[in-house]
Amino acid sequence: MLATEPAWSGGSLGALPRGRFGWLVILALGLTSCSTSPTGPRTSPTRLLPGHVESLVYGPFRNGRQCWVYLPPGYATSDRRYPVLYLNDGEIQFDVKGGIHANRVCEDLIRRGEMAPIIVVAIETGGGHQRFVDYTPWPSFLWAPNGGGDFYLQAVRDTLKPEIDRRYRTLTDPRNTGMAGMSLGGLISVYAAYAYSGTFGRVGAFSPTYGYWGPTDIYEVADSLGRADTFVRWYQDTGYPDDNRIDGMIGLALGQGFKPGVDFLSVTEEGGEHDPPSWEHRFPDMIRFVFPPDPR
């Protein structure tokens, strides 16, 4: 059956029964509610040695799919190596109308010493149904086409990441490599940390569509594969009451040794929606937590 993909996949299938969640983990130190100043993207003061975003199209990666790379302030004048975050839904991540403005958020937080300087690689979805194909780890009879998540992650691991590591000064190990995304992009990011633990060890999942299921689901995958020792940071969030449920994942994470506020953070935002403005609002807290000033 062929279904039309919703604007932000994860709406119907990911929206499980509502209710005030019994579990809510909040980091008490260093994380406060987001604001548009000074970490928000709506101001752009002139700065010495600013970071910048550059286009990257590498032919062997998904037939030349568009990517954008954010390089942190001081990159051009240093010889240090940097952690890397791969962002799904790349076309909305930087400076576009209605986007996340992740580059400006990182710029401010890095300069304020609230996060580690990192390289961010934003990967375009590819258009049409491709987003649904790439961000679903297994097939489901409810929506089609789907189930190409492994091919997508293997392409990132085997084709894009080696080129990023060749072109830029990166820290290449999984403890310094993360993936983040929104809705289904959050689902595939969590899946990556379990199924591709040799590559990804840090995760940011905004409104993840944990309710996507088929022959298996993300809970069964996470439970069966277990936590690798390279899985060092995990952030997940959702809005309330009209967003995906994430509370079921908290008990599983705690059972695998994650410690709330230390290497695991789960946030439910009252009034948050399943949309880019809500994700933009929560992005500073995610990036602070996943890449703190002294990465562990």
Phi and psi in degrees as GROMACS dihedral restraints (atoms count N, CA, C in turn):
[ dihedral_restraints ]
;  ai    aj    ak    al  type     phi  dphi    fc
    3     4     5     6     1  -102.1    20    10
    4     5     6     7     1   122.7    20    10
    6     7     8     9     1  -117.5    20    10
    7     8     9    10     1   153.5    20    10
    9    10    11    12     1   -78.9    20    10
   10    11    12    13     1   127.7    20    10
   12    13    14    15     1   -71.2    20    10
   13    14    15    16     1   130.3    20    10
   15    16    17    18     1   -66.2    20    10
   16    17    18    19     1   161.5    20    10
   18    19    20    21     1   -56.2    20    10
   19    20    21    22     1   -41.7    20    10
   21    22    23    24     1  -124.8    20    10
   22    23    24    25     1    96.2    20    10
   24    25    26    27     1   -58.0    20    10
   25    26    27    28     1   139.1    20    10
   27    28    29    30     1   118.5    20    10
   28    29    30    31     1    -5.6    20    10
   30    31    32    33     1   -67.1    20    10
   31    32    33    34     1   -61.5    20    10
   33    34    35    36     1   -82.6    20    10
   34    35    36    37     1   -51.9    20    10
   36    37    38    39     1   -72.3    20    10
   37    38    39    40     1   -33.5    20    10
   39    40    41    42     1   -81.9    20    10
   40    41    42    43     1   -13.2    20    10
   42    43    44    45     1   -89.6    20    10
   43    44    45    46     1    91.2    20    10
   45    46    47    48     1   -80.6    20    10
   46    47    48    49     1   175.4    20    10
   48    49    50    51     1   -51.2    20    10
   49    50    51    52     1   138.9    20    10
   51    52    53    54     1   -83.3    20    10
   52    53    54    55     1   166.5    20    10
   54    55    56    57     1   159.0    20    10
   55    56    57    58     1   153.5    20    10
   57    58    59    60     1   -67.1    20    10
   58    59    60    61     1   128.3    20    10
   60    61    62    63     1   -74.1    20    10
   61    62    63    64     1   141.8    20    10
   63    64    65    66     1   -78.5    20    10
   64    65    66    67     1   -23.5    20    10
   66    67    68    69     1  -110.4    20    10
   67    68    69    70     1   133.3    20    10
   69    70    71    72     1  -151.2    20    10
   70    71    72    73     1   115.0    20    10
   72    73    74    75     1  -102.9    20    10
   73    74    75    76     1   126.2    20    10
   75    76    77    78     1  -127.2    20    10
   76    77    78    79     1   132.0    20    10
   78    79    80    81     1   -76.2    20    10
   79    80    81    82     1   120.6    20    10
   81    82    83    84     1   -83.0    20    10
   82    83    84    85     1   -27.3    20    10
   84    85    86    87     1  -110.7    20    10
   85    86    87    88     1   129.2    20    10
   87    88    89    90     1    86.0    20    10
   88    89    90    91     1    -8.5    20    10
   90    91    92    93     1  -122.7    20    10
   91    92    93    94     1   118.2    20    10
   93    94    95    96     1  -125.6    20    10
   94    95    96    97     1   175.7    20    10
   96    97    98    99     1   -62.7    20    10
   97    98    99   100     1   148.6    20    10
   99   100   101   102     1   -73.7    20    10
  100   101   102   103     1   157.4    20    10
  102   103   104   105     1  -145.1    20    10
  103   104   105   106     1   164.7    20    10
  105   106   107   108     1   -82.2    20    10
  106   107   108   109     1    -5.7    20    10
  108   109   110   111     1  -143.9    20    10
  109   110   111   112     1   136.6    20    10
  111   112   113   114     1   -92.8    20    10
  112   113   114   115     1    -0.2    20    10
  114   115   116   117     1   -88.8    20    10
  115   116   117   118     1    -6.7    20    10
  117   118   119   120     1   -73.1    20    10
  118   119   120   121     1   168.8    20    10
  120   121   122   123     1   -91.2    20    10
  121   122   123   124     1     2.8    20    10
  123   124   125   126     1   -89.6    20    10
  124   125   126   127     1     2.2    20    10
  126   127   128   129     1  -123.4    20    10
  127   128   129   130     1   148.2    20    10
  129   130   131   132     1  -139.9    20    10
  130   131   132   133     1    71.6    20    10
  132   133   134   135     1   -67.8    20    10
  133   134   135   136     1   149.9    20    10
  135   136   137   138     1   -70.2    20    10
  136   137   138   139     1   132.4    20    10
  138   139   140   141     1  -135.9    20    10
  139   140   141   142     1   153.8    20    10
  141   142   143   144     1   -77.4    20    10
  142   143   144   145     1   133.8    20    10
  144   145   146   147     1    52.6    20    10
  145   146   147   148     1    56.9    20    10
  147   148   149   150     1   -73.1    20    10
  148   149   150   151     1   158.8    20    10
  150   151   152   153     1   -72.5    20    10
  151   152   153   154     1   170.2    20    10
  153   154   155   156     1  -155.5    20    10
  154   155   156   157     1   164.9    20    10
  156   157   158   159     1  -109.6    20    10
  157   158   159   160     1   133.1    20    10
  159   160   161   162     1  -129.1    20    10
  160   161   162   163     1   150.4    20    10
  162   163   164   165     1   -77.0    20    10
  163   164   165   166     1   145.2    20    10
  165   166   167   168     1  -139.8    20    10
  166   167   168   169     1   119.5    20    10
  168   169   170   171     1  -124.7    20    10
  169   170   171   172     1   114.3    20    10
  171   172   173   174     1  -115.0    20    10
  172   173   174   175     1   109.9    20    10
  174   175   176   177     1   -48.2    20    10
  175   176   177   178     1   -46.2    20    10
  177   178   179   180     1   -66.3    20    10
  178   179   180   181     1   -17.9    20    10
  180   181   182   183     1   -87.7    20    10
  181   182   183   184     1   107.0    20    10
  183   184   185   186     1    50.6    20    10
  184   185   186   187     1    46.2    20    10
  186   187   188   189     1    58.3    20    10
  187   188   189   190     1    40.8    20    10
  189   190   191   192     1    78.9    20    10
  190   191   192   193     1    34.7    20    10
  192   193   194   195     1   -63.3    20    10
  193   194   195   196     1   140.6    20    10
  195   196   197   198     1   -67.8    20    10
  196   197   198   199     1   132.6    20    10
  198   199   200   201     1  -130.6    20    10
  199   200   201   202     1   160.9    20    10
  201   202   203   204     1  -131.8    20    10
  202   203   204   205     1   142.5    20    10
  204   205   206   207     1  -122.5    20    10
  205   206   207   208     1   123.0    20    10
  207   208   209   210     1   -94.8    20    10
  208   209   210   211     1   125.4    20    10
  210   211   212   213     1  -107.8    20    10
  211   212   213   214     1   132.1    20    10
  213   214   215   216     1   -73.7    20    10
  214   215   216   217     1   164.3    20    10
  216   217   218   219     1   -57.4    20    10
  217   218   219   220     1   136.5    20    10
  219   220   221   222     1    86.4    20    10
  220   221   222   223     1    -3.2    20    10
  222   223   224   225     1   -56.7    20    10
  223   224   225   226     1   -44.9    20    10
  225   226   227   228     1   -68.3    20    10
  226   227   228   229     1   -20.7    20    10
  228   229   230   231     1  -108.4    20    10
  229   230   231   232     1     5.8    20    10
  231   232   233   234     1  -117.2    20    10
  232   233   234   235     1   172.4    20    10
  234   235   236   237     1  -120.9    20    10
  235   236   237   238     1    13.3    20    10
  237   238   239   240     1   -75.4    20    10
  238   239   240   241     1   163.8    20    10
  240   241   242   243     1  -107.7    20    10
  241   242   243   244     1   151.9    20    10
  243   244   245   246     1  -126.0    20    10
  244   245   246   247     1   146.6    20    10
  246   247   248   249     1   -62.7    20    10
  247   248   249   250     1   161.3    20    10
  249   250   251   252     1  -130.2    20    10
  250   251   252   253     1   135.2    20    10
  252   253   254   255     1  -114.8    20    10
  253   254   255   256     1   124.3    20    10
  255   256   257   258     1   -94.5    20    10
  256   257   258   259     1   124.9    20    10
  258   259   260   261     1  -109.6    20    10
  259   260   261   262     1   125.5    20    10
  261   262   263   264     1   -77.2    20    10
  262   263   264   265     1   169.1    20    10
  264   265   266   267     1    52.3    20    10
  265   266   267   268     1    50.2    20    10
  267   268   269   270     1   -59.3    20    10
  268   269   270   271     1   -27.5    20    10
  270   271   272   273     1   -69.2    20    10
  271   272   273   274     1   -16.0    20    10
  273   274   275   276     1  -107.6    20    10
  274   275   276   277     1     2.4    20    10
  276   277   278   279     1   -81.9    20    10
  277   278   279   280     1   -28.5    20    10
  279   280   281   282     1  -109.1    20    10
  280   281   282   283     1  -139.6    20    10
  282   283   284   285     1   -87.6    20    10
  283   284   285   286     1    78.3    20    10
  285   286   287   288     1  -127.7    20    10
  286   287   288   289     1   155.5    20    10
  288   289   290   291     1   -59.5    20    10
  289   290   291   292     1   127.2    20    10
  291   292   293   294     1    78.2    20    10
  292   293   294   295     1    10.8    20    10
  294   295   296   297     1   -91.0    20    10
  295   296   297   298     1  -172.7    20    10
  297   298   299   300     1   -87.3    20    10
  298   299   300   301     1   -26.0    20    10
  300   301   302   303     1    58.6    20    10
  301   302   303   304     1    42.2    20    10
  303   304   305   306     1   -61.5    20    10
  304   305   306   307     1   -32.6    20    10
  306   307   308   309     1   -63.4    20    10
  307   308   309   310     1   -41.7    20    10
  309   310   311   312     1   -71.8    20    10
  310   311   312   313     1   -37.1    20    10
  312   313   314   315     1   -63.2    20    10
  313   314   315   316     1   -48.6    20    10
  315   316   317   318     1   -60.0    20    10
  316   317   318   319     1   -42.9    20    10
  318   319   320   321     1   -55.7    20    10
  319   320   321   322     1   -49.2    20    10
  321   322   323   324     1   -67.1    20    10
  322   323   324   325     1   -44.5    20    10
  324   325   326   327     1   -68.1    20    10
  325   326   327   328     1   -36.7    20    10
  327   328   329   330     1   -63.8    20    10
  328   329   330   331     1   -45.9    20    10
  330   331   332   333     1   -66.1    20    10
  331   332   333   334     1   -28.4    20    10
  333   334   335   336     1   -87.5    20    10
  334   335   336   337     1    -1.1    20    10
  336   337   338   339     1    73.5    20    10
  337   338   339   340     1    22.2    20    10
  339   340   341   342     1   -96.0    20    10
  340   341   342   343     1    -5.6    20    10
  342   343   344   345     1  -152.4    20    10
  343   344   345   346     1   163.1    20    10
  345   346   347   348     1   -73.2    20    10
  346   347   348   349     1   145.0    20    10
  348   349   350   351     1   -63.2    20    10
  349   350   351   352     1   129.0    20    10
  351   352   353   354     1  -137.0    20    10
  352   353   354   355     1   162.9    20    10
  354   355   356   357     1   -97.9    20    10
  355   356   357   358     1   136.5    20    10
  357   358   359   360     1  -118.4    20    10
  358   359   360   361     1   127.6    20    10
  360   361   362   363     1  -114.0    20    10
  361   362   363   364     1   112.2    20    10
  363   364   365   366     1   -97.7    20    10
  364   365   366   367     1   126.9    20    10
  366   367   368   369     1  -110.6    20    10
  367   368   369   370     1   120.9    20    10
  369   370   371   372     1   -62.9    20    10
  370   371   372   373     1   152.8    20    10
  372   373   374   375     1   -75.9    20    10
  373   374   375   376     1   -28.8    20    10
  375   376   377   378     1   102.1    20    10
  376   377   378   379     1    -7.8    20    10
  378   379   380   381     1    82.7    20    10
  379   380   381   382     1   161.0    20    10
  381   382   383   384     1    58.6    20    10
  382   383   384   385     1  -136.0    20    10
  384   385   386   387     1   -82.1    20    10
  385   386   387   388     1    -1.1    20    10
  387   388   389   390     1   -62.6    20    10
  388   389   390   391     1   -35.0    20    10
  390   391   392   393     1   -58.4    20    10
  391   392   393   394     1   -43.9    20    10
  393   394   395   396     1   -66.1    20    10
  394   395   396   397     1   -37.9    20    10
  396   397   398   399     1   -64.8    20    10
  397   398   399   400     1   -48.3    20    10
  399   400   401   402     1   -70.8    20    10
  400   401   402   403     1   -31.4    20    10
  402   403   404   405     1   -99.7    20    10
  403   404   405   406     1     7.2    20    10
  405   406   407   408     1  -110.6    20    10
  406   407   408   409     1   117.4    20    10
  408   409   410   411     1   -74.9    20    10
  409   410   411   412     1   -17.9    20    10
  411   412   413   414     1  -147.0    20    10
  412   413   414   415     1   159.3    20    10
  414   415   416   417     1   -73.1    20    10
  415   416   417   418     1   154.4    20    10
  417   418   419   420     1  -137.8    20    10
  418   419   420   421     1   139.6    20    10
  420   421   422   423     1   -74.0    20    10
  421   422   423   424     1   -13.4    20    10
  423   424   425   426     1   -76.0    20    10
  424   425   426   427     1   -35.0    20    10
  426   427   428   429     1  -130.4    20    10
  427   428   429   430     1   146.5    20    10
  429   430   431   432     1  -151.1    20    10
  430   431   432   433     1   149.3    20    10
  432   433   434   435     1   -78.1    20    10
  433   434   435   436     1   156.4    20    10
  435   436   437   438     1  -161.8    20    10
  436   437   438   439     1  -176.4    20    10
  438   439   440   441     1    81.7    20    10
  439   440   441   442     1    18.9    20    10
  441   442   443   444     1  -100.4    20    10
  442   443   444   445     1    17.9    20    10
  444   445   446   447     1   -59.6    20    10
  445   446   447   448     1   -37.6    20    10
  447   448   449   450     1   -65.2    20    10
  448   449   450   451     1   -40.0    20    10
  450   451   452   453     1   -64.2    20    10
  451   452   453   454     1   -39.3    20    10
  453   454   455   456     1   -63.9    20    10
  454   455   456   457     1   -49.4    20    10
  456   457   458   459     1   -66.4    20    10
  457   458   459   460     1   -35.7    20    10
  459   460   461   462     1   -65.8    20    10
  460   461   462   463     1   -35.2    20    10
  462   463   464   465     1   -67.8    20    10
  463   464   465   466     1   -39.9    20    10
  465   466   467   468     1   -63.5    20    10
  466   467   468   469     1   -47.9    20    10
  468   469   470   471     1   -65.1    20    10
  469   470   471   472     1   -46.7    20    10
  471   472   473   474     1   -93.6    20    10
  472   473   474   475     1   -20.2    20    10
  474   475   476   477     1  -120.2    20    10
  475   476   477   478     1   -55.1    20    10
  477   478   479   480     1   -72.3    20    10
  478   479   480   481     1   -48.5    20    10
  480   481   482   483     1   -60.9    20    10
  481   482   483   484     1   -44.6    20    10
  483   484   485   486     1   -58.5    20    10
  484   485   486   487     1   -34.9    20    10
  486   487   488   489     1   -71.6    20    10
  487   488   489   490     1   -39.6    20    10
  489   490   491   492     1   -60.7    20    10
  490   491   492   493     1   -44.7    20    10
  492   493   494   495     1   -66.1    20    10
  493   494   495   496     1   -28.8    20    10
  495   496   497   498     1   -75.8    20    10
  496   497   498   499     1   -41.4    20    10
  498   499   500   501     1   -80.6    20    10
  499   500   501   502     1   -31.1    20    10
  501   502   503   504     1  -123.5    20    10
  502   503   504   505     1   162.0    20    10
  504   505   506   507     1   -85.4    20    10
  505   506   507   508     1    96.2    20    10
  507   508   509   510     1  -115.4    20    10
  508   509   510   511     1   157.3    20    10
  510   511   512   513     1   -92.4    20    10
  511   512   513   514     1   117.2    20    10
  513   514   515   516     1   -91.3    20    10
  514   515   516   517     1   -12.0    20    10
  516   517   518   519     1   -77.9    20    10
  517   518   519   520     1   160.5    20    10
  519   520   521   522     1   -62.3    20    10
  520   521   522   523     1   -28.9    20    10
  522   523   524   525     1   -66.4    20    10
  523   524   525   526     1   -16.2    20    10
  525   526   527   528     1  -116.3    20    10
  526   527   528   529     1    16.4    20    10
  528   529   530   531     1  -127.6    20    10
  529   530   531   532     1   126.3    20    10
  531   532   533   534     1  -126.9    20    10
  532   533   534   535     1   167.3    20    10
  534   535   536   537     1  -138.3    20    10
  535   536   537   538     1   141.2    20    10
  537   538   539   540     1  -142.8    20    10
  538   539   540   541     1   156.3    20    10
  540   541   542   543     1  -174.1    20    10
  541   542   543   544     1   175.6    20    10
  543   544   545   546     1  -115.5    20    10
  544   545   546   547     1   138.2    20    10
  546   547   548   549     1    61.4    20    10
  547   548   549   550     1  -120.9    20    10
  549   550   551   552     1   -62.9    20    10
  550   551   552   553     1   -28.3    20    10
  552   553   554   555     1   -64.6    20    10
  553   554   555   556     1   -28.1    20    10
  555   556   557   558     1   -75.2    20    10
  556   557   558   559     1   -38.7    20    10
  558   559   560   561     1   -59.4    20    10
  559   560   561   562     1   -48.7    20    10
  561   562   563   564     1   -68.4    20    10
  562   563   564   565     1   -25.7    20    10
  564   565   566   567     1   -69.1    20    10
  565   566   567   568     1   -43.8    20    10
  567   568   569   570     1   -65.5    20    10
  568   569   570   571     1   -42.7    20    10
  570   571   572   573     1   -58.0    20    10
  571   572   573   574     1   -39.3    20    10
  573   574   575   576     1   -60.6    20    10
  574   575   576   577     1   -40.3    20    10
  576   577   578   579     1   -67.1    20    10
  577   578   579   580     1   -26.5    20    10
  579   580   581   582     1   -90.7    20    10
  580   581   582   583     1   -48.6    20    10
  582   583   584   585     1   -84.4    20    10
  583   584   585   586     1   -19.6    20    10
  585   586   587   588     1  -129.9    20    10
  586   587   588   589     1    51.6    20    10
  588   589   590   591     1   -67.3    20    10
  589   590   591   592     1   -18.5    20    10
  591   592   593   594     1   -75.9    20    10
  592   593   594   595     1    -6.2    20    10
  594   595   596   597     1  -119.3    20    10
  595   596   597   598     1   -43.5    20    10
  597   598   599   600     1  -116.9    20    10
  598   599   600   601     1   128.3    20    10
  600   601   602   603     1  -128.5    20    10
  601   602   603   604     1     2.9    20    10
  603   604   605   606     1  -134.5    20    10
  604   605   606   607     1   138.0    20    10
  606   607   608   609     1  -136.0    20    10
  607   608   609   610     1   136.5    20    10
  609   610   611   612     1  -124.3    20    10
  610   611   612   613     1   117.7    20    10
  612   613   614   615     1  -122.5    20    10
  613   614   615   616     1   105.1    20    10
  615   616   617   618     1   -91.4    20    10
  616   617   618   619     1   122.8    20    10
  618   619   620   621     1    45.2    20    10
  619   620   621   622     1    49.6    20    10
  621   622   623   624     1   -63.3    20    10
  622   623   624   625     1   143.8    20    10
  624   625   626   627     1   -87.9    20    10
  625   626   627   628     1    68.3    20    10
  627   628   629   630     1   -65.3    20    10
  628   629   630   631     1   -18.4    20    10
  630   631   632   633     1   -78.0    20    10
  631   632   633   634     1    -3.5    20    10
  633   634   635   636     1   -70.7    20    10
  634   635   636   637     1   126.4    20    10
  636   637   638   639     1  -140.5    20    10
  637   638   639   640     1   169.4    20    10
  639   640   641   642     1  -168.4    20    10
  640   641   642   643     1  -125.6    20    10
  642   643   644   645     1   -63.0    20    10
  643   644   645   646     1   -20.5    20    10
  645   646   647   648     1  -147.6    20    10
  646   647   648   649     1  -174.0    20    10
  648   649   650   651     1  -146.0    20    10
  649   650   651   652     1   173.4    20    10
  651   652   653   654     1   -66.1    20    10
  652   653   654   655     1   -30.2    20    10
  654   655   656   657     1   -65.6    20    10
  655   656   657   658     1   -44.4    20    10
  657   658   659   660     1   -66.5    20    10
  658   659   660   661     1   -40.4    20    10
  660   661   662   663     1   -62.9    20    10
  661   662   663   664     1   -48.6    20    10
  663   664   665   666     1   -62.6    20    10
  664   665   666   667     1   -38.8    20    10
  666   667   668   669     1   -69.8    20    10
  667   668   669   670     1   -41.4    20    10
  669   670   671   672     1   -74.9    20    10
  670   671   672   673     1   -37.3    20    10
  672   673   674   675     1   -80.7    20    10
  673   674   675   676     1   -31.7    20    10
  675   676   677   678     1    75.6    20    10
  676   677   678   679     1   168.7    20    10
  678   679   680   681     1   -86.4    20    10
  679   680   681   682     1   124.4    20    10
  681   682   683   684     1   -77.2    20    10
  682   683   684   685     1   154.7    20    10
  684   685   686   687     1   -70.4    20    10
  685   686   687   688     1    -9.3    20    10
  687   688   689   690     1   -86.9    20    10
  688   689   690   691     1    -7.9    20    10
  690   691   692   693     1   -84.9    20    10
  691   692   693   694     1    95.2    20    10
  693   694   695   696     1  -105.2    20    10
  694   695   696   697     1   -19.8    20    10
  696   697   698   699     1  -146.9    20    10
  697   698   699   700     1   135.4    20    10
  699   700   701   702     1  -143.3    20    10
  700   701   702   703     1   119.3    20    10
  702   703   704   705     1  -115.7    20    10
  703   704   705   706     1   134.7    20    10
  705   706   707   708     1  -138.4    20    10
  706   707   708   709     1   151.5    20    10
  708   709   710   711     1  -150.3    20    10
  709   710   711   712     1   171.6    20    10
  711   712   713   714     1  -161.2    20    10
  712   713   714   715     1   163.9    20    10
  714   715   716   717     1   -92.5    20    10
  715   716   717   718     1   175.6    20    10
  717   718   719   720     1  -147.9    20    10
  718   719   720   721     1   133.1    20    10
  720   721   722   723     1   -99.2    20    10
  721   722   723   724     1    -4.8    20    10
  723   724   725   726     1  -105.2    20    10
  724   725   726   727     1    61.8    20    10
  726   727   728   729     1  -150.0    20    10
  727   728   729   730     1   178.6    20    10
  729   730   731   732     1   -66.2    20    10
  730   731   732   733     1   149.0    20    10
  732   733   734   735     1   -87.2    20    10
  733   734   735   736     1   137.7    20    10
  735   736   737   738     1  -127.6    20    10
  736   737   738   739     1    -3.9    20    10
  738   739   740   741     1   -64.6    20    10
  739   740   741   742     1   -26.9    20    10
  741   742   743   744     1   -64.6    20    10
  742   743   744   745     1   -22.6    20    10
  744   745   746   747     1   -81.5    20    10
  745   746   747   748     1   -17.6    20    10
  747   748   749   750     1   -65.7    20    10
  748   749   750   751     1   -48.2    20    10
  750   751   752   753     1   -60.4    20    10
  751   752   753   754     1   -38.3    20    10
  753   754   755   756     1   -64.2    20    10
  754   755   756   757     1   -44.5    20    10
  756   757   758   759     1   -63.0    20    10
  757   758   759   760     1   -44.3    20    10
  759   760   761   762     1   -64.3    20    10
  760   761   762   763     1   -36.5    20    10
  762   763   764   765     1   -66.3    20    10
  763   764   765   766     1   -21.6    20    10
  765   766   767   768     1   -94.6    20    10
  766   767   768   769     1     9.7    20    10
  768   769   770   771     1    95.3    20    10
  769   770   771   772     1     3.1    20    10
  771   772   773   774     1   -67.5    20    10
  772   773   774   775     1   143.7    20    10
  774   775   776   777     1  -114.6    20    10
  775   776   777   778     1   123.3    20    10
  777   778   779   780     1   -56.5    20    10
  778   779   780   781     1   130.9    20    10
  780   781   782   783     1    78.9    20    10
  781   782   783   784     1    -6.7    20    10
  783   784   785   786     1  -107.1    20    10
  784   785   786   787     1   -59.4    20    10
  786   787   788   789     1  -130.4    20    10
  787   788   789   790     1     7.5    20    10
  789   790   791   792     1  -143.2    20    10
  790   791   792   793     1   131.7    20    10
  792   793   794   795     1  -137.6    20    10
  793   794   795   796     1   123.2    20    10
  795   796   797   798     1  -121.1    20    10
  796   797   798   799     1   124.6    20    10
  798   799   800   801     1  -125.0    20    10
  799   800   801   802     1   132.3    20    10
  801   802   803   804     1  -115.1    20    10
  802   803   804   805     1   119.5    20    10
  804   805   806   807     1  -100.4    20    10
  805   806   807   808     1   115.6    20    10
  807   808   809   810     1   -58.4    20    10
  808   809   810   811     1   124.7    20    10
  810   811   812   813     1    83.5    20    10
  811   812   813   814     1    -4.4    20    10
  813   814   815   816     1   -67.5    20    10
  814   815   816   817     1   145.9    20    10
  816   817   818   819     1  -112.8    20    10
  817   818   819   820     1   172.4    20    10
  819   820   821   822     1   -92.5    20    10
  820   821   822   823     1    70.7    20    10
  822   823   824   825     1  -158.3    20    10
  823   824   825   826     1   162.3    20    10
  825   826   827   828     1   -56.0    20    10
  826   827   828   829     1   -39.7    20    10
  828   829   830   831     1   -58.8    20    10
  829   830   831   832     1   -38.6    20    10
  831   832   833   834     1   -68.6    20    10
  832   833   834   835     1   -39.1    20    10
  834   835   836   837     1   -69.7    20    10
  835   836   837   838     1   -38.2    20    10
  837   838   839   840     1   -60.7    20    10
  838   839   840   841     1   -40.8    20    10
  840   841   842   843     1   -62.4    20    10
  841   842   843   844     1   -35.4    20    10
  843   844   845   846     1   -94.5    20    10
  844   845   846   847     1    -7.7    20    10
  846   847   848   849     1   -58.3    20    10
  847   848   849   850     1   -42.6    20    10
  849   850   851   852     1   -58.3    20    10
  850   851   852   853     1   -41.2    20    10
  852   853   854   855     1   -66.5    20    10
  853   854   855   856     1   -37.1    20    10
  855   856   857   858     1   -62.1    20    10
  856   857   858   859     1   -51.7    20    10
  858   859   860   861     1   -70.0    20    10
  859   860   861   862     1   -32.6    20    10
  861   862   863   864     1   -59.6    20    10
  862   863   864   865     1   -42.7    20    10
  864   865   866   867     1   -76.5    20    10
  865   866   867   868     1   -42.3    20    10
  867   868   869   870     1   -74.3    20    10
  868   869   870   871     1   -32.4    20    10
  870   871   872   873     1  -129.1    20    10
  871   872   873   874     1    73.9    20    10
  873   874   875   876     1   -68.7    20    10
  874   875   876   877     1   167.0    20    10
  876   877   878   879     1   -56.7    20    10
  877   878   879   880     1   -33.0    20    10
  879   880   881   882     1  -117.0    20    10
  880   881   882   883     1    83.8    20    10
  882   883   884   885     1   -55.7    20    10
  883   884   885   886     1   140.1    20    10
